[in-house]
């Protein structure tokens, strides 16, 4: 029996995508071997590779000005590769801090060049309970780029309206909310997202980059570290993580079968309304630390009256078939990650458990 998976990442995958992988695992497309065993230069894998790119372009209406690229190393490696490619000598980069991952991205950039904090909502306790408004962010028109993080898994905050960076290239880490709703890709110069939230398994990162921006990257770095190298080779410069990309293809196919990103948005908003509605109704027992305008639709964080009760909550939820509810080790509390693969029924089950737990312990 499968559990209800609220893990923040690697997260749950849609059951149909997993079942398809199961059915094709030993014999892909009548070839007599697994997709893991196929050459990345062969026609069978090439078809999967191109299908994944095509489906992503279709789901997001990606314009011809932009290109899909697959990378490895997770989003954390991109923290270093981005300044390696785009932080030219004599320039500086602006970073907007909204959580732990944006801080890590800034730390890597500091190693490689000059940086500036263009905005931060970190409070005196070192926590983040909201994202900044446009007026609070002081951007510099001479910056090499502006880096933002669209959703913050640790603290449960999210940009519902993206910052306008003007003529300065906008780089955005969308690892934890990519494809949760339709969006205008043309407003970004470089988007990156680790697959292990909404897209697929760990092991691959999806990039959506403006071609003109890629062409401006540094050329005095090793070839394998250049994004342009992988873009020109259609993400086949070296052996890509073929199984991970195959599973991304399966998840994208499932998304399209469900009705695409408009359907994903409708599902996700309904789940968020249900869960936050419970938190607000039971605010005497559960406390939600994030300001309402910044509440994440993907990572819902909350506290109970004591850490002992939080530990009991996680343990009893697990017995009831729900896993992944323990908050991040640096923030504590409870966190329910409700990515695309989490159903409204799953969230409703959690809500009923929360009501029962509060009634018995409050």
Buried (B, 14 or more C-beta within 10 A) or exposed (E): EEBBBBBBBBBBBBEBBBEBBEEBEEEBBEBEEBBEBBEBEEEBBBEBBEBBBEBBBEBBEBEEEBBBBBBBBBBBBBBBBBBBBBBBEEBBBBBBBBBBBBBBBBEBBEEBBBBBBBBBBBEEEEBBBBBBEEEBBEBEEEBBBBBBBBBBBBBBBBBBEBBEBEEBBBBBBBBBBBBBBBBEBEEBBBBBBBBBBBBBBBBBBBBBBBEEBBEBBBEEEEEEBBBBBBBEEBBBBEEBBBBBBBBBBBBBBBBBEBEBBEBBBBBBEEBBEBBBEBBEBBEEBBBBBBEEEBBBBBBBBBBBBEEEBBEBBBEBBBEBBBBBBBBBEEBEBBBBBBBBBBBBEBBBBBBEBBBEBBEEBE
